[in-house]
């Protein structure tokens, strides 16, 4: 998220902060499922994180080109 923040000249729009907070909470919940509750394995954890990164990237690319 730091490169995106720098691309916004360290003055991002409000939706950036909501997206950051959402991603941090989602990351923490996924890691909790893997490490503490043992409900998912490492492969599932990494696939979910990759999907999270891809979705976030698509959101920022769409915002850049359409916004």
KOLTORVO-279191 format. One record per residue: residue number from 1; x, y, z of N, C-alpha, C, CB in turn. Coordinates in Angstrom, 2 decimals. Glycine has a CB too. Layout:
BEGIN
+-----+---------+---------+---------+---------+---------+---------+---------+---------+---------+---------+---------+---------+
|   n |    n_xx |    n_yy |    n_zz |   ca_xx |   ca_yy |   ca_zz |    c_xx |    c_yy |    c_zz |   cb_xx |   cb_yy |   cb_zz |
+-----+---------+---------+---------+---------+---------+---------+---------+---------+---------+---------+---------+---------+
| NUM |       X |       Y |       Z |       X |       Y |       Z |       X |       Y |       Z |       X |       Y |       Z |
...
+-----+---------+---------+---------+---------+---------+---------+---------+---------+---------+---------+---------+---------+
//
This chain:
BEGIN
+-----+---------+---------+---------+---------+---------+---------+---------+---------+---------+---------+---------+---------+
|   n |    n_xx |    n_yy |    n_zz |   ca_xx |   ca_yy |   ca_zz |    c_xx |    c_yy |    c_zz |   cb_xx |   cb_yy |   cb_zz |
+-----+---------+---------+---------+---------+---------+---------+---------+---------+---------+---------+---------+---------+
|   1 |    0.82 |   -1.19 |    0.00 |    0.00 |    0.00 |    0.00 |    0.87 |    1.26 |    0.00 |   -0.94 |   -0.01 |    1.21 |
|   2 |    2.13 |    1.13 |    0.39 |    3.02 |    2.29 |    0.41 |    3.22 |    2.88 |   -0.99 |    4.36 |    1.91 |    1.00 |
|   3 |    3.44 |    2.07 |   -2.04 |    3.56 |    2.67 |   -3.38 |    2.31 |    3.44 |   -3.80 |    3.85 |    1.60 |   -4.40 |
|   4 |    1.14 |    2.94 |   -3.42 |   -0.10 |    3.66 |   -3.75 |   -0.15 |    4.98 |   -3.00 |   -1.34 |    2.79 |   -3.41 |
|   5 |    0.24 |    4.95 |   -1.74 |    0.27 |    6.18 |   -0.94 |    1.22 |    7.20 |   -1.55 |    0.68 |    5.86 |    0.50 |
|   6 |    2.38 |    6.76 |   -2.01 |    3.34 |    7.66 |   -2.64 |    2.79 |    8.18 |   -3.97 |    4.69 |    6.95 |   -2.87 |
|   7 |    2.08 |    7.32 |   -4.71 |    1.48 |    7.76 |   -5.97 |    0.46 |    8.86 |   -5.75 |    0.83 |    6.58 |   -6.69 |
|   8 |   -0.17 |    8.86 |   -4.59 |   -1.12 |    9.92 |   -4.24 |   -0.41 |   11.12 |   -3.61 |   -2.19 |    9.39 |   -3.28 |
|   9 |    0.90 |   11.16 |   -3.69 |    1.71 |   12.25 |   -3.11 |    1.47 |   12.39 |   -1.61 |    1.40 |   13.58 |   -3.81 |
|  10 |    1.33 |   11.25 |   -0.94 |    1.11 |   11.18 |    0.51 |   -0.15 |   11.90 |    0.95 |    2.29 |   11.75 |    1.23 |
|  11 |   -1.08 |   12.11 |    0.02 |   -2.35 |   12.76 |    0.33 |   -3.49 |   11.98 |   -0.35 |   -2.34 |   14.26 |   -0.13 |
|  12 |   -3.73 |   10.75 |    0.10 |   -4.72 |    9.92 |   -0.59 |   -6.15 |   10.34 |   -0.28 |   -4.53 |    8.46 |   -0.21 |
|  13 |   -7.07 |    9.91 |   -1.13 |   -8.49 |   10.17 |   -0.84 |   -8.98 |    9.33 |    0.33 |   -9.35 |    9.89 |   -2.08 |
|  14 |  -10.15 |    9.64 |    0.81 |  -10.70 |    8.97 |    1.99 |  -10.90 |    7.47 |    1.76 |  -12.02 |    9.62 |    2.37 |
|  15 |  -11.29 |    7.08 |    0.56 |  -11.54 |    5.66 |    0.30 |  -10.27 |    4.82 |    0.48 |  -12.09 |    5.47 |   -1.11 |
|  16 |   -9.09 |    5.44 |    0.27 |   -7.83 |    4.71 |    0.48 |   -7.72 |    4.23 |    1.92 |   -6.64 |    5.61 |    0.12 |
|  17 |   -8.07 |    5.08 |    2.88 |   -7.95 |    4.71 |    4.29 |   -8.95 |    3.61 |    4.66 |   -8.17 |    5.93 |    5.19 |
|  18 |  -10.16 |    3.66 |    4.09 |  -11.13 |    2.60 |    4.34 |  -10.64 |    1.27 |    3.74 |  -12.50 |    2.98 |    3.74 |
|  19 |  -10.08 |    1.34 |    2.55 |   -9.55 |    0.15 |    1.92 |   -8.39 |   -0.42 |    2.74 |   -9.09 |    0.45 |    0.48 |
|  20 |   -7.51 |    0.43 |    3.23 |   -6.39 |   -0.02 |    4.05 |   -6.89 |   -0.69 |    5.32 |   -5.47 |    1.17 |    4.40 |
|  21 |   -7.82 |   -0.08 |    5.99 |   -8.37 |   -0.65 |    7.22 |   -9.06 |   -1.99 |    6.95 |   -9.37 |    0.33 |    7.86 |
|  22 |   -9.82 |   -2.07 |    5.87 |  -10.49 |   -3.31 |    5.50 |   -9.46 |   -4.42 |    5.23 |  -11.38 |   -3.10 |    4.27 |
|  23 |   -8.41 |   -4.10 |    4.48 |   -7.39 |   -5.09 |    4.16 |   -6.63 |   -5.56 |    5.39 |   -6.42 |   -4.53 |    3.14 |
|  24 |   -6.34 |   -4.65 |    6.31 |   -5.64 |   -5.03 |    7.54 |   -6.52 |   -5.96 |    8.38 |   -5.25 |   -3.77 |    8.36 |
|  25 |   -7.80 |   -5.62 |    8.51 |   -8.72 |   -6.47 |    9.29 |   -8.90 |   -7.84 |    8.64 |  -10.10 |   -5.78 |    9.45 |
|  26 |   -9.06 |   -7.86 |    7.33 |   -9.22 |   -9.13 |    6.62 |   -7.97 |   -9.98 |    6.76 |   -9.52 |   -8.88 |    5.13 |
|  27 |   -6.80 |   -9.37 |    6.64 |   -5.54 |  -10.09 |    6.79 |   -5.43 |  -10.70 |    8.19 |   -4.34 |   -9.15 |    6.52 |
|  28 |   -5.79 |   -9.93 |    9.19 |   -5.72 |  -10.43 |   10.57 |   -6.69 |  -11.59 |   10.79 |   -6.03 |   -9.30 |   11.56 |
|  29 |   -7.90 |  -11.49 |   10.24 |   -8.87 |  -12.57 |   10.41 |   -8.41 |  -13.85 |    9.71 |  -10.24 |  -12.13 |    9.86 |
|  30 |   -7.84 |  -13.72 |    8.53 |   -7.34 |  -14.89 |    7.80 |   -6.19 |  -15.54 |    8.56 |   -6.89 |  -14.50 |    6.37 |
|  31 |   -5.26 |  -14.73 |    9.05 |   -4.14 |  -15.28 |    9.81 |   -4.60 |  -15.93 |   11.11 |   -3.12 |  -14.20 |   10.11 |
|  32 |   -5.63 |  -15.38 |   11.73 |   -6.18 |  -15.99 |   12.94 |   -6.78 |  -17.36 |   12.63 |   -7.25 |  -15.07 |   13.56 |
|  33 |   -7.48 |  -17.47 |   11.51 |   -8.04 |  -18.77 |   11.12 |   -6.95 |  -19.80 |   10.89 |   -8.88 |  -18.62 |    9.86 |
|  34 |   -5.82 |  -19.35 |   10.37 |   -4.74 |  -20.29 |   10.09 |   -3.97 |  -20.64 |   11.35 |   -3.79 |  -19.71 |    9.05 |
|  35 |   -3.57 |  -19.67 |   12.13 |   -2.65 |  -19.92 |   13.24 |   -3.33 |  -20.31 |   14.55 |   -1.83 |  -18.70 |   13.47 |
|  36 |   -4.41 |  -19.68 |   14.88 |   -5.03 |  -19.91 |   16.19 |   -6.15 |  -20.94 |   16.15 |   -5.55 |  -18.61 |   16.74 |
|  37 |   -7.01 |  -20.82 |   15.16 |   -8.17 |  -21.72 |   15.12 |   -7.90 |  -22.98 |   14.28 |   -9.37 |  -20.99 |   14.56 |
|  38 |   -6.82 |  -22.99 |   13.52 |   -6.42 |  -24.13 |   12.69 |   -7.54 |  -24.60 |   11.76 |   -5.99 |  -25.29 |   13.58 |
|  39 |   -8.29 |  -23.65 |   11.19 |   -9.41 |  -23.98 |   10.30 |   -8.97 |  -24.04 |    8.84 |  -10.52 |  -22.95 |   10.46 |
|  40 |   -7.88 |  -23.33 |    8.49 |   -7.38 |  -23.36 |    7.12 |   -5.89 |  -23.69 |    7.16 |   -7.63 |  -22.01 |    6.39 |
|  41 |   -5.38 |  -24.23 |    6.05 |   -3.96 |  -24.54 |    6.01 |   -3.19 |  -23.43 |    5.31 |   -3.73 |  -25.88 |    5.29 |
|  42 |   -1.89 |  -23.60 |    5.20 |   -1.03 |  -22.55 |    4.65 |   -1.35 |  -22.27 |    3.18 |    0.44 |  -22.95 |    4.79 |
|  43 |   -1.66 |  -23.30 |    2.42 |   -1.96 |  -23.09 |    1.01 |   -3.24 |  -22.27 |    0.85 |   -2.10 |  -24.44 |    0.28 |
|  44 |   -4.26 |  -22.60 |    1.62 |   -5.50 |  -21.82 |    1.57 |   -5.25 |  -20.38 |    2.02 |   -6.58 |  -22.47 |    2.46 |
|  45 |   -4.44 |  -20.21 |    3.05 |   -4.10 |  -18.88 |    3.56 |   -3.44 |  -18.05 |    2.46 |   -3.17 |  -18.99 |    4.78 |
|  46 |   -2.47 |  -18.62 |    1.79 |   -1.76 |  -17.89 |    0.76 |   -2.64 |  -17.60 |   -0.46 |   -0.53 |  -18.66 |    0.33 |
|  47 |   -3.51 |  -18.53 |   -0.82 |   -4.43 |  -18.28 |   -1.93 |   -5.41 |  -17.15 |   -1.62 |   -5.19 |  -19.56 |   -2.28 |
|  48 |   -5.88 |  -17.12 |   -0.39 |   -6.78 |  -16.03 |    0.01 |   -6.05 |  -14.69 |   -0.02 |   -7.36 |  -16.29 |    1.42 |
|  49 |   -4.81 |  -14.68 |    0.45 |   -4.03 |  -13.44 |    0.43 |   -3.74 |  -12.99 |   -1.01 |   -2.71 |  -13.63 |    1.19 |
|  50 |   -3.46 |  -13.94 |   -1.90 |   -3.24 |  -13.58 |   -3.30 |   -4.51 |  -13.00 |   -3.93 |   -2.79 |  -14.82 |   -4.10 |
|  51 |   -5.65 |  -13.58 |   -3.61 |   -6.92 |  -13.05 |   -4.11 |   -7.15 |  -11.65 |   -3.56 |   -8.10 |  -13.98 |   -3.71 |
|  52 |   -6.82 |  -11.45 |   -2.30 |   -6.97 |  -10.13 |   -1.69 |   -6.09 |   -9.10 |   -2.41 |   -6.61 |  -10.19 |   -0.18 |
|  53 |   -4.86 |   -9.47 |   -2.71 |   -3.95 |   -8.57 |   -3.42 |   -4.48 |   -8.27 |   -4.82 |   -2.54 |   -9.18 |   -3.50 |
|  54 |   -4.94 |   -9.29 |   -5.53 |   -5.46 |   -9.10 |   -6.88 |   -6.68 |   -8.19 |   -6.89 |   -5.81 |  -10.46 |   -7.51 |
|  55 |   -7.60 |   -8.41 |   -5.99 |   -8.81 |   -7.58 |   -5.92 |   -8.45 |   -6.13 |   -5.59 |   -9.79 |   -8.13 |   -4.87 |
|  56 |   -7.53 |   -5.94 |   -4.66 |   -7.09 |   -4.58 |   -4.31 |   -6.43 |   -3.92 |   -5.50 |   -6.12 |   -4.62 |   -3.10 |
|  57 |   -5.58 |   -4.65 |   -6.20 |   -4.90 |   -4.10 |   -7.38 |   -5.91 |   -3.68 |   -8.44 |   -3.91 |   -5.13 |   -7.95 |
|  58 |   -6.89 |   -4.54 |   -8.71 |   -7.92 |   -4.22 |   -9.70 |   -8.68 |   -2.96 |   -9.29 |   -8.90 |   -5.40 |   -9.87 |
|  59 |   -9.01 |   -2.83 |   -8.01 |   -9.71 |   -1.63 |   -7.54 |   -8.90 |   -0.38 |   -7.81 |  -10.02 |   -1.74 |   -6.04 |
|  60 |   -7.61 |   -0.42 |   -7.53 |   -6.77 |    0.76 |   -7.73 |   -6.55 |    1.07 |   -9.21 |   -5.43 |    0.57 |   -7.06 |
|  61 |   -6.41 |    0.04 |  -10.04 |   -6.25 |    0.26 |  -11.47 |   -7.53 |    0.87 |  -12.05 |   -5.91 |   -1.06 |  -12.20 |
|  62 |   -8.68 |    0.35 |  -11.65 |   -9.94 |    0.92 |  -12.13 |  -10.10 |    2.36 |  -11.66 |  -11.12 |    0.08 |  -11.65 |
|  63 |   -9.74 |    2.64 |  -10.44 |   -9.83 |    4.02 |   -9.93 |   -8.90 |    4.94 |  -10.72 |   -9.48 |    4.07 |   -8.42 |
|  64 |   -7.72 |    4.44 |  -11.06 |   -6.75 |    5.26 |  -11.79 |   -7.26 |    5.58 |  -13.20 |   -5.39 |    4.55 |  -11.87 |
|  65 |   -7.80 |    4.57 |  -13.89 |   -8.22 |    4.77 |  -15.27 |   -9.62 |    5.35 |  -15.42 |   -8.14 |    3.49 |  -16.00 |
|  66 |  -10.49 |    5.06 |  -14.46 |  -11.87 |    5.54 |  -14.57 |  -12.15 |    6.76 |  -13.70 |  -12.83 |    4.45 |  -14.21 |
|  67 |  -11.32 |    6.94 |  -12.67 |  -11.57 |    8.02 |  -11.72 |  -10.98 |    9.29 |  -12.14 |  -11.05 |    7.68 |  -10.40 |
+-----+---------+---------+---------+---------+---------+---------+---------+---------+---------+---------+---------+---------+
//
